[in-house]
Amino acid sequence: MLFIDNPNKNKFKMSDVILFRPKAANKLSGRYPVGLIYIATPIIQKGITVKIIDQEASPDWKAELEQHLSSSTICVGVSVMTGVAIKFALEFSEAVKKIHNTPVIWGGIHPSFLPAETLANIYIDIVVIGEGDYKFLRVIEQIKNNQTLENINGIAFKESGQIKFTKPEKEFIDLNQLPVPEFGLANLGFYKKSELGFPEGTVLHLNVDRGCPYRCAFCYNIRFNDRKWRAMSSSRIISQLEELIPKHKPSAINFISDNLFVDKNRVRQLCQALADKAFNLPWHADMRVDTFLHYEDDLILLIKKSGCQAITFGVESGSDRVLRLINKDITVSDVVKAHKRALKFGFALNYHFMIGFPEETKKDIIQTVKLSKLLTQDDHVNVWGPAMYVPYPGTPLFDKSCQMGFVPPKKLENWIDYDWEDTSKLPFLTKDFKNYINEVQTICRGSLHRNMKQGIIKKLIYLYSRFRLNLLLSGVRFFDLDTKLMRIIRDKKTS
């Protein structure tokens, strides 16, 4: 059992609990730490004080940690994704231990998939596996009362140097029971800009459903949520908005759901309620291409009438062969049909692509580039990426990558280099192929993002990248020479 040095537990504490969000990329996300706010809300409703430190908004996070961490702090929590976020999360965890022997708890996708490997690190004491909204609160209460952690399902922890697992958590959270998130825990004024094309101002990021019933082979959802989709009711969403909008006066709403549009009836109810309430706020959500094609015109019109201005489609590849390999269950023809239809209804569109999949060829990648260029002929369209495929633990493509020769790291810190901004680490890809996908990625990011048309410097980069894009599509390569310099400049400007 974990015991903490807590001689002042009955005295006032600056922060009972500290939560930390490490940077997950060189570029700032522009989004406040939504996940930590959802985790923190039930905790503060129990009268426990919480301090959120977001590395994106706090360059001097160590000074903040020293200010808020004391011997009376119950624990600290860190939300961690695979990749460079692990580096910063470890730096934070080490800094905690240098000040006090406060329990360090990790949660998030990466530690949930690899809890034993995570706990092997000397700075980490507990892993919350899966959803942590109420589970983390139970851990806090047990530590605070010096009680065993063994009766909390779905966690792992160290005791006397040994790693222990409790019983798996079998039930998912009923999202209708979640309290209204306390967005005031974050410095919302820092996050005024939105990459989604909304007017500058506070964006309400709402998590109103979780899980996904689909089978994309690269996606964590298959294992993390067992392909089970569950949702907050439309009436509960509206009641939350009625409380949050007057309080925070947002400029827009972003539904950060795993799949908002699974239940057509719920979508109809929600959009009708949004239209009736006349919040007059633009909103955005991700949507599957095939779902959009199956929605009737009247429902699409209602979605638009309710305030939906932008939709993001995850396409991933412009090659039908690759789309079959990754179990995307759409075709390139579907993408083009959905694209034309969405533009006809007046939506701004965002697209996500990836390259570097197992068994993908240069021909497949060129098809992805061609489709991306086709989609961005309209000024209301933006392409994100293409991201670099990374074999994340817990996904079917991870298993396939291992079968093809990928050997996953055995230590937590060795996962730091596995990042969607980094060169592929797949050993079955040749050096030339890795340079090729680096070249493609950099050129596309400079030429397919509408924000690159703003400002003199960005526009020059855009024009050069567009020139290089046309050369690339004609079969002309510079073998990643100029694009390597472009990435160095990018990383220096965003580090």
GIQUI-V793216 format. One record per run of one state. SS is the DSSP state (~ for helix, > for strand, _ for the rest). FROM is the first residue (numbers start at 1). LEN is the number of residues. If there is no record, write none. Layout:
ss->{SS & SS}
from->{FROM & FROM}
len->{LEN & LEN}
This chain:
ss->{_ & > & _ & ~ & _ & > & _ & ~ & _ & > & _ & ~ & _ & > & _ & ~ & _ & ~ & _ & > & _ & ~ & _ & > & _ & > & _ & ~ & _ & ~ & _ & ~ & _ & > & _ & > & _ & ~ & _ & > & _ & ~ & _ & > & _ & ~ & _ & > & _ & ~ & _ & ~ & _ & > & _ & ~ & _ & ~ & _ & > & _ & ~ & _ & > & _ & ~ & _ & ~ & _ & ~ & _ & ~ & _ & ~ & _ & ~ & _}
from->{1 & 17 & 22 & 34 & 45 & 50 & 55 & 61 & 69 & 75 & 80 & 85 & 100 & 103 & 108 & 109 & 114 & 115 & 120 & 126 & 129 & 135 & 145 & 155 & 160 & 162 & 166 & 175 & 178 & 183 & 186 & 188 & 192 & 203 & 207 & 209 & 211 & 221 & 225 & 230 & 232 & 234 & 249 & 252 & 256 & 264 & 278 & 282 & 288 & 289 & 295 & 297 & 306 & 308 & 317 & 320 & 326 & 332 & 345 & 348 & 356 & 362 & 376 & 381 & 389 & 396 & 404 & 412 & 416 & 431 & 448 & 450 & 454 & 456 & 474 & 481 & 495}
len->{16 & 5 & 12 & 11 & 5 & 5 & 6 & 8 & 6 & 5 & 5 & 15 & 3 & 5 & 1 & 5 & 1 & 5 & 6 & 3 & 6 & 10 & 10 & 5 & 2 & 4 & 9 & 3 & 5 & 3 & 2 & 4 & 11 & 4 & 2 & 2 & 10 & 4 & 5 & 2 & 2 & 15 & 3 & 4 & 8 & 14 & 4 & 6 & 1 & 6 & 2 & 9 & 2 & 9 & 3 & 6 & 6 & 13 & 3 & 8 & 6 & 14 & 5 & 8 & 7 & 8 & 8 & 4 & 15 & 17 & 2 & 4 & 2 & 18 & 7 & 14 & 1}
